Amino acid sequence: MSIVNSVATYTGQGCELIQVPNVVILTAAPQTVRVPLAGSISPAVTRGYWRAKIYNQTVAISFASIQLNASDGTNTVTVDEFAPPAAIAITATAWVDCMGEFLFDTSVAGGGATGTLLNFGATFFNYLVTTTGAGGTASGDFEIAAEP
Protein backbone atom coordinates (compact mmCIF):
# COMPACT_ATOMS: atom_id res chain seq x y z
CA MET A 1 0.00 0.00 0.00
CA SER A 2 1.47 3.31 -1.00
CA ILE A 3 1.14 6.51 0.99
CA VAL A 4 -2.49 7.61 1.18
CA ASN A 5 -2.31 10.71 3.42
CA SER A 6 0.66 12.63 2.09
CA VAL A 7 2.84 15.09 4.04
CA ALA A 8 1.82 17.53 1.29
CA THR A 9 -1.33 18.13 3.35
CA TYR A 10 0.92 20.18 5.69
CA THR A 11 2.22 22.48 2.96
CA GLY A 12 0.89 25.43 1.01
CA GLN A 13 0.74 26.27 -2.66
CA GLY A 14 4.00 26.03 -4.57
CA CYS A 15 5.13 22.88 -2.79
CA GLU A 16 6.91 20.18 -4.76
CA LEU A 17 5.84 16.63 -3.92
CA ILE A 18 8.16 13.77 -4.81
CA GLN A 19 7.12 10.23 -3.89
CA VAL A 20 9.05 6.97 -4.27
CA PRO A 21 6.61 4.15 -3.38
CA ASN A 22 7.03 0.39 -3.09
CA VAL A 23 10.80 0.20 -2.62
CA VAL A 24 12.05 -3.25 -1.57
CA ILE A 25 13.86 -2.82 1.75
CA LEU A 26 16.55 -5.41 2.41
CA THR A 27 18.49 -6.28 5.55
CA ALA A 28 21.64 -4.78 4.05
CA ALA A 29 22.49 -1.83 6.27
CA PRO A 30 22.16 0.95 5.55
CA GLN A 31 20.14 0.91 2.34
CA THR A 32 20.05 4.19 0.43
CA VAL A 33 16.81 5.33 -1.21
CA ARG A 34 17.24 8.41 -3.43
CA VAL A 35 14.41 10.93 -3.86
CA PRO A 36 13.86 11.53 -6.70
CA LEU A 37 15.03 8.17 -8.04
CA ALA A 38 16.78 9.93 -10.95
CA GLY A 39 17.34 13.52 -11.99
CA SER A 40 17.02 16.53 -9.73
CA ILE A 41 14.43 18.53 -7.85
CA SER A 42 13.94 21.79 -9.71
CA PRO A 43 13.79 24.40 -8.45
CA ALA A 44 16.00 23.37 -5.53
CA VAL A 45 14.39 23.35 -2.07
CA THR A 46 15.32 24.55 1.42
CA ARG A 47 12.39 23.64 3.68
CA GLY A 48 9.64 21.10 3.92
CA TYR A 49 8.51 17.75 5.24
CA TRP A 50 9.63 14.16 4.83
CA ARG A 51 7.89 10.88 5.45
CA ALA A 52 8.92 7.23 5.36
CA LYS A 53 6.82 4.12 5.86
CA ILE A 54 8.37 0.65 6.29
CA TYR A 55 5.82 -2.22 6.20
CA ASN A 56 4.89 -5.59 4.65
CA GLN A 57 7.71 -7.89 5.80
CA THR A 58 8.28 -11.20 4.04
CA VAL A 59 10.82 -12.81 6.39
CA ALA A 60 11.81 -11.51 9.83
CA ILE A 61 13.04 -7.93 9.50
CA SER A 62 13.29 -5.15 12.08
CA PHE A 63 13.61 -1.41 11.64
CA ALA A 64 16.65 0.10 13.41
CA SER A 65 16.91 3.67 12.08
CA ILE A 66 16.45 6.10 9.24
CA GLN A 67 18.52 9.15 8.36
CA LEU A 68 17.61 11.87 5.88
CA ASN A 69 20.39 13.64 3.99
CA ALA A 70 19.95 16.58 1.60
CA SER A 71 22.42 17.35 -1.19
CA ASP A 72 23.04 20.06 -3.74
CA GLY A 73 25.11 17.64 -5.82
CA THR A 74 28.38 18.75 -4.18
CA ASN A 75 27.64 19.09 -0.46
CA THR A 76 25.57 16.85 1.81
CA VAL A 77 23.88 17.74 5.09
CA THR A 78 22.09 15.41 7.51
CA VAL A 79 18.76 17.09 8.22
CA ASP A 80 16.95 14.50 10.36
CA GLU A 81 17.23 11.05 11.91
CA PHE A 82 14.82 8.69 13.61
CA ALA A 83 16.18 5.84 15.72
CA PRO A 84 13.89 4.18 18.27
CA PRO A 85 15.53 2.96 21.52
CA ALA A 86 15.07 -0.65 20.36
CA ALA A 87 14.59 -2.10 16.87
CA ILE A 88 10.95 -2.40 15.80
CA ALA A 89 9.89 -5.72 14.27
CA ILE A 90 8.00 -5.25 11.00
CA THR A 91 5.11 -7.74 10.97
CA ALA A 92 1.65 -8.19 9.50
CA THR A 93 0.28 -6.02 12.33
CA ALA A 94 3.20 -3.65 13.10
CA TRP A 95 5.13 -1.21 10.91
CA VAL A 96 7.00 2.10 11.07
CA ASP A 97 5.55 5.35 9.74
CA CYS A 98 7.65 8.41 10.58
CA MET A 99 7.84 11.97 9.38
CA GLY A 100 9.64 15.18 10.14
CA GLU A 101 10.42 18.71 9.05
CA PHE A 102 13.61 20.17 7.64
CA LEU A 103 15.07 23.62 7.05
CA PHE A 104 18.60 24.45 5.96
CA ASP A 105 20.65 27.43 4.80
CA THR A 106 22.11 28.17 1.37
CA SER A 107 24.80 30.49 0.03
CA VAL A 108 26.86 31.11 -3.09
CA ALA A 109 29.90 29.45 -1.46
CA GLY A 110 28.24 26.52 0.27
CA GLY A 111 29.93 23.71 2.10
CA GLY A 112 31.06 22.56 5.51
CA ALA A 113 33.07 25.74 6.14
CA THR A 114 29.90 27.84 5.89
CA GLY A 115 27.34 25.25 6.98
CA THR A 116 25.26 25.88 3.87
CA LEU A 117 24.22 24.15 0.67
CA LEU A 118 25.11 25.80 -2.63
CA ASN A 119 22.96 28.47 -4.21
CA PHE A 120 19.31 27.54 -3.93
CA GLY A 121 19.31 24.38 -1.84
CA ALA A 122 18.84 20.64 -2.17
CA THR A 123 18.37 18.99 -5.54
CA PHE A 124 17.95 15.49 -4.10
CA PHE A 125 17.60 13.61 -0.81
CA ASN A 126 18.91 10.26 0.39
CA TYR A 127 17.10 8.17 2.98
CA LEU A 128 19.50 5.78 4.73
CA VAL A 129 17.41 2.92 6.11
CA THR A 130 19.00 0.52 8.59
CA THR A 131 17.29 -2.80 9.28
CA THR A 132 18.22 -6.08 10.90
CA GLY A 133 17.07 -9.64 10.34
CA ALA A 134 17.86 -12.94 8.69
CA GLY A 135 17.62 -11.94 5.04
CA GLY A 136 14.09 -10.59 5.26
CA THR A 137 12.54 -7.87 3.15
CA ALA A 138 9.88 -5.22 3.61
CA SER A 139 8.27 -2.51 1.51
CA GLY A 140 9.07 1.16 1.87
CA ASP A 141 7.36 4.36 0.74
CA PHE A 142 9.26 7.65 0.83
CA GLU A 143 8.24 11.22 0.12
CA ILE A 144 9.47 14.79 0.26
CA ALA A 145 7.12 17.78 0.20
CA ALA A 146 9.27 20.91 -0.05
CA GLU A 147 9.56 24.51 -1.17
CA PRO A 148 12.41 26.71 -2.43
C-alpha positions in Angstrom: 0.0 0.0 0.0 1.5 3.3 -1.0 1.1 6.5 1.0 -2.5 7.6 1.2 -2.3 10.7 3.4 0.7 12.6 2.1 2.8 15.1 4.0 1.8 17.5 1.3 -1.3 18.1 3.3 0.9 20.2 5.7 2.2 22.5 3.0 0.9 25.4 1.0 0.7 26.3 -2.7 4.0 26.0 -4.6 5.1 22.9 -2.8 6.9 20.2 -4.8 5.8 16.6 -3.9 8.2 13.8 -4.8 7.1 10.2 -3.9 9.0 7.0 -4.3 6.6 4.2 -3.4 7.0 0.4 -3.1 10.8 0.2 -2.6 12.0 -3.2 -1.6 13.9 -2.8 1.8 16.6 -5.4 2.4 18.5 -6.3 5.6 21.6 -4.8 4.0 22.5 -1.8 6.3 22.2 1.0 5.5 20.1 0.9 2.3 20.0 4.2 0.4 16.8 5.3 -1.2 17.2 8.4 -3.4 14.4 10.9 -3.9 13.9 11.5 -6.7 15.0 8.2 -8.0 16.8 9.9 -11.0 17.3 13.5 -12.0 17.0 16.5 -9.7 14.4 18.5 -7.9 13.9 21.8 -9.7 13.8 24.4 -8.4 16.0 23.4 -5.5 14.4 23.3 -2.1 15.3 24.5 1.4 12.4 23.6 3.7 9.6 21.1 3.9 8.5 17.8 5.2 9.6 14.2 4.8 7.9 10.9 5.4 8.9 7.2 5.4 6.8 4.1 5.9 8.4 0.6 6.3 5.8 -2.2 6.2 4.9 -5.6 4.6 7.7 -7.9 5.8 8.3 -11.2 4.0 10.8 -12.8 6.4 11.8 -11.5 9.8 13.0 -7.9 9.5 13.3 -5.2 12.1 13.6 -1.4 11.6 16.6 0.1 13.4 16.9 3.7 12.1 16.4 6.1 9.2 18.5 9.1 8.4 17.6 11.9 5.9 20.4 13.6 4.0 19.9 16.6 1.6 22.4 17.4 -1.2 23.0 20.1 -3.7 25.1 17.6 -5.8 28.4 18.8 -4.2 27.6 19.1 -0.5 25.6 16.9 1.8 23.9 17.7 5.1 22.1 15.4 7.5 18.8 17.1 8.2 17.0 14.5 10.4 17.2 11.1 11.9 14.8 8.7 13.6 16.2 5.8 15.7 13.9 4.2 18.3 15.5 3.0 21.5 15.1 -0.7 20.4 14.6 -2.1 16.9 11.0 -2.4 15.8 9.9 -5.7 14.3 8.0 -5.3 11.0 5.1 -7.7 11.0 1.6 -8.2 9.5 0.3 -6.0 12.3 3.2 -3.7 13.1 5.1 -1.2 10.9 7.0 2.1 11.1 5.5 5.3 9.7 7.6 8.4 10.6 7.8 12.0 9.4 9.6 15.2 10.1 10.4 18.7 9.0 13.6 20.2 7.6 15.1 23.6 7.1 18.6 24.5 6.0 20.6 27.4 4.8 22.1 28.2 1.4 24.8 30.5 0.0 26.9 31.1 -3.1 29.9 29.5 -1.5 28.2 26.5 0.3 29.9 23.7 2.1 31.1 22.6 5.5 33.1 25.7 6.1 29.9 27.8 5.9 27.3 25.2 7.0 25.3 25.9 3.9 24.2 24.1 0.7 25.1 25.8 -2.6 23.0 28.5 -4.2 19.3 27.5 -3.9 19.3 24.4 -1.8 18.8 20.6 -2.2 18.4 19.0 -5.5 18.0 15.5 -4.1 17.6 13.6 -0.8 18.9 10.3 0.4 17.1 8.2 3.0 19.5 5.8 4.7 17.4 2.9 6.1 19.0 0.5 8.6 17.3 -2.8 9.3 18.2 -6.1 10.9 17.1 -9.6 10.3 17.9 -12.9 8.7 17.6 -11.9 5.0 14.1 -10.6 5.3 12.5 -7.9 3.2 9.9 -5.2 3.6 8.3 -2.5 1.5 9.1 1.2 1.9 7.4 4.4 0.7 9.3 7.6 0.8 8.2 11.2 0.1 9.5 14.8 0.3 7.1 17.8 0.2 9.3 20.9 -0.1 9.6 24.5 -1.2 12.4 26.7 -2.4 
